[in-house]
Structure formats: structure tokens, C-alpha cells
């Protein structure tokens, strides 16, 4: 009698390293879904609904990607994709996700420019753990000026070095700054140095992308913005070959205690963004970086960037989405 055959060995569970080659192309489907949902509400005056439909669409798209993801960075107050949320099948590889279903919900609601959807994916436990303060001050530049900025120096000196790296004059530079009262001194110094200002209604991540992307017409972004937004922006900037220098900006005594000795530390892009990551960005409303969603009678069209540090690639993707569902009415 033949002896019973041994059971076949169970396949090894998929890991991040098995999946990472196609990760950036998978993530762009996620940002496209959020952008398609949010853009339906452009100009209709309801920023909260823009946030809600974009987050729900992003969650649904993440569930279809075949990996398990853990949300470690997300917009504060998002109840759909909150910090610590798990998405996707449990048997898939575990990735850490930085999600921003819509940056600039109020921009979308008013029908203005430069709203985007962003997702970054990395191996689990590789995003930096920084003290839980609200803000960071930062300077973002593109590849030509990598290594030329230093937060310990004046903004004027930094702009001079950026101009030198570009073989240009300070008066040739365009500096993106968010329109916030806390940035008035920054605006005054940029203008006094002779550079031009691009004022952004919203968009810490979008502004950083503009500063890092070649041929965007923006040479630097400066200002004080959210810690989580700074980390997501750094991931995209690293993929683009740009540079970031950032420092914690405690608002009060409690945050100064939380920051401790790290309050004086300067973080570079390599410390803010893991080495092996993928990022996808899709335009919701048109801007200098990406066109917004376009709706036709038979299809919609989206414009995206998908980036990977592992493959050292930046792809521009135009996608036609046929038989898109009805409006979000």
C-alpha cells in the first residue's frame, strides 16, 4: 500500500518586498478614486462633504488593492481614515500608509486651484516617530538646490544660495507661501530679498511638490505647517529628488516639553521620509502641478503623478475612466 502523500507546504505570506514593485501603480488608483469623488463637488460650497466623499472613495479603493495597510498619517479629524485604521485583506502584506484624500477641501468647495489627493506607502514601522507637536517650520527646494538650505540662516541668505544653485538671481525666484497670519514676517522678508511670492490659499503638500518639481515655475516653499503634512510632503519631495529641511515649531509650553531636546534639531529629507517608498498624487482641481478632473459624456479624465524611490521613477499618468458613476447628488 502506498503511504499517504505529505500535505503540500503552505505558501509563504506575501511581504512588502513582494508587493513594492507594483505599489506606486496601485496607489494611483486610490488617489484617482478620491479625486473623482471630490471633483464632483467642485464649486458647490460644501467643504465637509468634499472631505467625506473623498475619504470614503479612498477607503473603498484601498480595500481593493490586495494588501493590508495601516494608516499612520492622515488629516486630523478624519473619521473614515483615521490614525491606526487597518484597510485591506488580513493575509496581504502590511504596509504603513500616509493618506490625504483631499488636500484643499475648501479650495474644491470654492472651485479654486491646486487641490490634490495624495497617498504614500512604505514598509511597516519605517515612518519617523517625531514628538507630537502640531507644527514644523520648513524650507523645500528642488534638486538643483539640494543641500543649499539651512534653517539656522536667514531666509534672505537661503534664497541667495538657491538662486546661486540655479544660476539665477534672487529676483528670478518664485517662493510659495501659505496665506496665513503667522507667515507675515516670512512674506516681508521674501519680498525684501527681491523674490516673487506665490500665495497659496491651501496646500502645504501641493506647495512642497511645486517647489520640488522641475519646470513648475516655483523654486522654494517656506513656512510653518502641520507635522503630518510635512512628513507626507517630504515623501513626495524625496521621490522628486528635492530637499527639505524642517524643525519642530512648538506652539506653547506643553509642546515645548513634548519636543524636549528635539526642538532644536533640524531634520533633512532622508530623516523625514523612508528610503523605500511609493507616492501617488492626483489633481482634483487644476493647478500649476496637475490638471484637475475633467468630466465628459462618456468618460472622466484624471491627471496624476506616481513616484517610487526604489525604482527612481516619476511617471505622469493620464487616465480615462469610462462609465463613471453618476454625480454625488
Secondary structure, 3 states (H helix, E strand, C coil): CCCCCCCCCCCCCCCHHHHHHHHHHHHHHHHHHHHHHHHCCCCCCCHHHHHHHHHHHHHHHHHCCCCEEEEEECCCCCCCCCCCCEECCCCCCEEEEEEEEEECHHHHHHCCCCCEEEEEEEECCCCCCCCCCCEEEEEEECHHHCCCCCCCCCHHHHHHHHHHHCCCCHHHCEEEEECCHHHHHHHHHHHHHCCEEEEECCCHHHHHHHHHCCCCCCCEEEEEEEHHHHHHHHHHHHHHCCEEEEEECCCCHHHHHHHHHHHHCCEEHHHHCCCCEEEEEEECCCCCCCCCCEECCCEEEEEEEEEECCCCEEEEEEEEEECCCCCCC
